[in-house]
């Protein structure tokens, strides 16, 4: 019922939003003699603010048409090279001819960036991808919005997520480097553990965890405490709703993106209110640079996706209540997950000093679990002065964190991989 009421609310304000857009256009028109008055600017700003707060935010575009290699602009094309109804693996393919002209015969490491499946789209990692592009072959997991996946496609739970990660690593082949950003950390570690136990040749050369809840018991944050103080039945009754008939995933049970967004914003409500008030003032003043930055951030931040019921509930149970990976009881389709099986994959953990989502120590816990990785194949770094999003985006990520990740990947890139010529990955579509 709540999901349907939410949709009804959006539809009911649509005429008012259109009217606000028309009013803003008329007030700012150069043909309007009152356009430059304070009254007109204030009214136009109010219209813009109303429109932005009632808009339906769609999945953002990647907007990464080029990268710069050795001072030359190289065209970039995102291509889906592996897919299921629940995920696409995108390759940010750099133009081969232009790339060769710019860098010669150099072979760049292959990196799979596993994006969070926690409410926001993979485009939240735009800055991460853009930073890696000049010196890596970059692949990214582009998870599907559960409300867009028909019920006939079946369920999607933690086992399926782990299967997807292993499937993509196998598609990419040996000498791949995997980077897990936030939420997928425990599941990527589980996938690598299972592959290592099987002595799979496609077990990645390195794994990097960034702001991940490997062990959420350490330095618990507000989201961690909320997950602990409510039982699973409470989450099922209050957070799970049915997708309305408007969408391809009609009748699927999901954790709606708008509830996730409300939780995110509620954690820092005063900051978001202040940001919108500043946006309103800058609109009145005509400060285009500041308003553009606000729009860019909130166009991304307010675009949200639904999660399948089983994935959300199992994540709460396994990661934030029972801590099954951390305490050694996690299984995948009846097989015990043992991070101790990893012996040949190098490990890097990255945390933010001011992270209010994954506290200090939660990501470092990977070192405690991976007891058989040699000491010379381990790295740990805490970035001063950044919160959760600063771990994978922003100036300090680009200038302080990324250089360490780059060096780490190259340190453990084998000589064979340095000289190897990777062929074009065959496009694979798997039915699950």
Secondary structure, DSSP 4 states (H G I P E B T S, - for coil): -HHHHHHHHHHHHHHHHHHHHHHHHHHH-TT-TTTTSHHHHHHHHHHHHHHHHH--PPPPP----EEEETTEEEEEEEEEEEEETTEEEEEEEEPHHHHHHHHTT--PEEEEEE---SSB-GGGGHHHHHHHHTTEEEEEEEEPPGGGS-GGG----HHHHHHHHHHHHHHH-TTEEEEEEGGGHHHHHHHHHHHHHTT-TTS-SEEEEES--TTTTTT--HHHHHHHHS-HHHHHHHHEEEPPTTSTTTT-EEE-HHHHHHHHHHHTHHHHHHHHHHHHHHHHHT-HHHHHHHHHHHHHHT-B--EEHHHHHHHIIIIIIS-HHHHT--EETTEE--GGG--SSEEEEEEETT-SSS-TTTTTHHHHH-TTS-GGGEEEEEETT--TGGGTSSHHIIIIIHHHHHHHHHHT--HHHHH--PPPPPPEE---
